Amino acid sequence: MTDAHGPLAGMKIVEFDAIGPAPLAAMILADLGADVVRIARAGGGFWENTGGVVLDRNRPHLNLDLKSPEDRERALDLIGRADALIEGLRPGVMERLGLGPDLCLQRNPRLAYVRMTGWGQTGPLAPRAGHDLNYIALTGVLHAMGSPDAPPPVPLNLVGDYGGGAMFAVVGLLSAVTSARTTGLGQVVDVAMTDGTAVLSSLFHALSAGGLWTSARGSNLLDGGAPFYRCYGCSDGGFVAVGALEPPFFAAVVTGLDLDFDPSSQYDQSRWPELAGKLATAFAARPRDHWTTVFEGIDACVTPVLSFAEAAAHPHNQARETLATVDGVIQPGPAPRLSATPGRIDPARRGGTTFETLRQRWGG
């Protein structure tokens, strides 16, 4: 980055190359102006050769061989000048490389050392392998997803990796940096995707405690059990999403579909099978875009289910630049939006960055 921008301008972060949520957390921070340097393995890793064109944006890459004493010292030099460090390796790997938190905090007592793993740094599963599906399975979240007559579906890795991991890493990093600026003391931030996913499920624990949620999948208000909160197929193979939880919205659905159903019976569960059949039949009679037109401008909470390419072309997303095209690649714009210090996108840059250049920029 050639000039400061965004609300995090001036914050210096060292990111260690990893798969999963670590690159997304670093991308979000860099989008918002943090000066992030990604230390990549010489030759690059799997994600650098696939999805990296989006996930690696807004920050330079420095290739280092961390098994080399000289390159390890270069990494420590940058860490000594940084506000924070992000790593997403298995517990013990950074220690074996000579870059564990004890050594790094000796070099930089104000450092926020963010460690992101699936199971966390402690506990019986800490040393074990896993992926998003495993993490959300162990928290109870996966059990709550899907229809009752089939195994839980494989969701996109948004809940465990990115919701429970990347977003909590961002919160933890900013919290630790803020604390260090007040106290002068850095600390280790242990981000476990299981912990974060559990926090994301707080509403369902609350509903369960109040007797408003059962463990029977597909029988609750927000898990597809309610016919007015699920997706329906259309005649062209497309789908619509119906989220008409409140009575006025549901009444608008009944009107828009010209259904023979009393809207006041919305929450009579004995009539849900009947209602589901009527909704399915009505939506299946016309193409998806027909229903998009019918419900456009009406508060019925009915929307088309779009592909990624269709989402980029939708007028609302275009008006807000929710999805931007950079160097011919469609990708999400920075979020959240700040009025005085907005973020921006710089294309991913690999190669051409030297340790001497970064050291000088960071006050060497």
N, C-alpha and C positions, 0 to 999 in steps of 0.2 A: 504494500500500500504506500502510495506516495504522499498522502496527506491525511491528517487526522479527520475522522468523521465519526458520527454516532455517539450515543451516550456513554460508551465504554472507551472512548478515545483516551489513550495514555496508559491503559492497563496492558501489561505484558504477560503473555501466557506461553508456556512451553507445552506442546502436545506431542505425546509419543505415539507413533504410528500403531494403529490397532484396527480391528474390524468391529462391527457392532455399533453401539451407541456413542463411543468416544468421538468419532469424526463428526457426528451430527451435533454433539454438544459444542465442539470447537467451532463448527461452522456457524452455529447460532451466535456464539460470542463474537466471532469475527465479523459476522453480518452487522452486529451492533457496534462495531468500531474497535474492539479489542485488537491489539497487535499480537496475533498468534503466529508462532513459528512451529511448524510440524517437523519433528525429527523423524525421518523415514529411514527404513532399512535400505542399505545399498542394494540397488536392483529393483526395489519396489516390491510391494506385496500384492495379494490377490485383488483387494478392493481398489488399489491404485490403477489397476488395469481394466476395471469394469465401471463401477458407479462413481469413481473418484472425481469425474469431471464436474459433478454437482457437489458432492460432499466435501471436496477439497478446496472449494472456492475461497477467495478473500484472504488467503494466507500463503506465504512462501514455504517451500519444502527444503530442508537441509538434509542431505544424505550423509549419515554417519554410521560407522561400524562400531557399535557400542561394546564390542569385545576388544576393541583396540584401546589401550590406555590413553593414547593421544586424543582419539575422538571422544572417549568418555570424559576426559577433562574439558573438552570443548563443550559438551553437553552441560557439565557442572558449571562452567563459566556462565552460560546463558541462564541456567537455573538460579544462579546467584544474583542475577539482575532482574528476575521475573517476580511478578505478583503471585502467580499460580502455576501449577503443573497439572496436567491431565494424563492419566495412564489407564489403559483398559486391559492389562495383562493379568494372567493368573497370579494369585498370591504367591509371593516369593521370587517371581521372575526379576523384578526391579532390584531386589536385594542381591540376587546372584550377579546382576550386571554391575553392581557397585553404585546403584542409583536409588537405593531405598530411602524411605522418608527420614530415618535418623541422620544419615549422612547429608541429605539435601537440606534438612532443617538446620544442621550445623553450619552449612555454607550460607544459608539464608533464613534466619530465624523468623522472618515475617511471611514465609511462604505458605500458601494454601496448597496442600498436596492432595489432589483429588484422585482417589482410587475407585475405579468402576468395574465391578464384576457382577456375575449373575447371582451368586450365593452370598457374597460379602467376604470380608477378610477373616471372619471367625465362624465357628459352627461346624458341625460334622461334615457338611457338604462343601465347605469352602475350597478344598483342593480338587474337587471333582469337575469334570467337563459338563457343559450344558448349553442350551440355547433357549431363545425366547419361549418356545412351546413348553419346555421343561419348567421354566421359572414361573410362568403363569399357571401351570398345572398345580404346582405345589402351594399356591396361595389361595386356591379355591375359585379363582376367577375363570379358568378354563371350563370347570365343571358347570358353571352357570350359563355357558354359551351354547347355542344350537338347539335343535329340535329334540324332543324327548325320545324319539324312536331311532336315533342314530348316535354314533359316537360324537363327542364334541368336535366342531370343525377346526381346521387349521387356520387361524386368523392371520392377517398380516402382522408383522412383528412391530406393531405400533404400541401395544400395551406394555409389554415387558421391556424390550430393548429401548424403545424411544420414550414412552411415557414414564415407566418406572426407572429407567436408566438415565438417558440423556437429559431429560428435563430436571430430574433431581440432582444430576451432576451440575447443571447450570445454577440451580438454586443454592446448592451446597458451596460451589466455588464462590459465588457472589457474596454469600453469607460469611464465609471464612475470610475473604479479602476485606470486607467491611469491618469485621471484628479486628483483623490485624491492623487496620488503619487507626483503630481506636485504642487497642491495647499494646500494639507492637509485637504481638505474639502470633506466629503462624500455627497451623495445626493440620492434622490428617483428616480428610473427609472420606469416610467409608460409604460408598454408594453401592448398595446391593439392589439389583433389579427386583428381587423378591420383596424387599422392604418397600420400595417405591410402588410396586404393583399393589401391595396390601393397602397402602395409603390411598391409592386411586379407587379402591373398592370400598371406601368408608361409607358411602351412601347405602350400599347393600347390606353392610353390617348394621347400620342404623335401622333400615327397613326390617331386617330380620329380627332385631331386638324388639321392634314394635309390633311384631306379628304380621307384617305386611309383605314378607318375602319367604318363600319356601325353597327347599333344595330340589324340588321337582322341576327339572329344566323345561322351559317352554310353557310354564303355567303362570308366569308373573307379568306384571304390567310392562316391564321394560326389556323382557327377554324374548319377545315374539309371541307370548301367550295371549296378549290382547290383540284382537283383530284390527284395531284402529292404530296399532303401533307395530307395523311390520311391512315387508315389501310384497308386491304383487306383480305377476307376469302380465304382459300385454300381447296383443295379437301378432306383433312383429318380432317377438322374442326379447323385446326390451323389458325394463322393469320400472316401477315407480315406488318411491318410499312414502309411506303414510305415517305421519307422526301426530295425529289429531288427538292428543291426550285430553284437552279441555273441551267441555261441551260445545262452546260456540264454534270451535274448529271442526269438531265432528259433525255438527249440524250442517256446516258448509260442505263437507264431503258428501253427506246424504243428498243434499240439494244438487251438487254438481254431478253426481252419478244418477240422479233421479231414482234413488233407491226406495223401495217399499219397506221402510223400517222406521220405527219411532225413535227419534234421536234421544228421547228421555230414557230409553232402555240401554244406553251406551254401557253402563257399568253393571248391568244384570248379567253375571257370568253364565247363567243358565242359557242365555241367548247368544253367547259368543260363537258357538259352532255355526248357528244359523247366519249370523252376521258375517262371519268369515267366508262362508259360501257365497253370500250375496256380493260381497266386495270382490272376491276372486272372479266371479262370473262377469261382473260389470267391467272390471279393468281388462279382462281377457278379450272383450268384444272389440276393442279398438287399439290402434298402435300407441306406443308410448308418447310420441310427440303430440298426438291428439289430446291426450290427458294433460300434457304440459300446457297446451293452449287453453284448455278448459279452466284449469286452476291457476293460470297466470294472473297475478293481481288480486287473488282471493286469499284471505287468511284461512286456509284449510289445512296448511302444513302438508301439502302434497308436492313432491318434487321428483323430477326424473332422476334415475340412477345413471350417472354419466361415467364413461371411461375416462382415463387420464387425458387422452387427446381431446375428447369432447369438453372436459372441464376447462381446458386451456382456452377454448373458443367461446365459453359461455359469457354473455354480456356482463353479468355481475362480476365475474372473476377478471374480465378484461378491464372493467371500469376501475377496479381497485388494484389492478396489477398483482393480483394474488399469485398468478403464474406468469413468469416472465420468460422471454426467449433470449438467451445469451449465447453468442457464437453458434446459433442454430440449435441450441439445446433448450427444451422446455424445462423450467425448474421453478420451485417456489420462491416468491419474493421474501425479503426480510420481514420478520414478525417478532414482537408486536410493533405497531406503528407509534413513533414518538413525534410530536408536532415540531419541536425545536431542534432535535438532534436525530433525524432519521438515519436508518441504516442504508446500505447499498450493496450491490453485487459487483465484485471484480472477478473475472474468470480465474479458474484454477491455474496456478503457475507451477510447473515442475521443472527442476533444473535451473541453472543460472544463478542460484543463490549460494553465496559462500559464507562461511563462518565469520570471516573478517568483516564482510558487509553488515551482517546482523549484529556483531559485537559493537561495531561503530554506531549503528543506529540505536542500540540500547545503552549507549554511554560508555563504550569501551575506550 
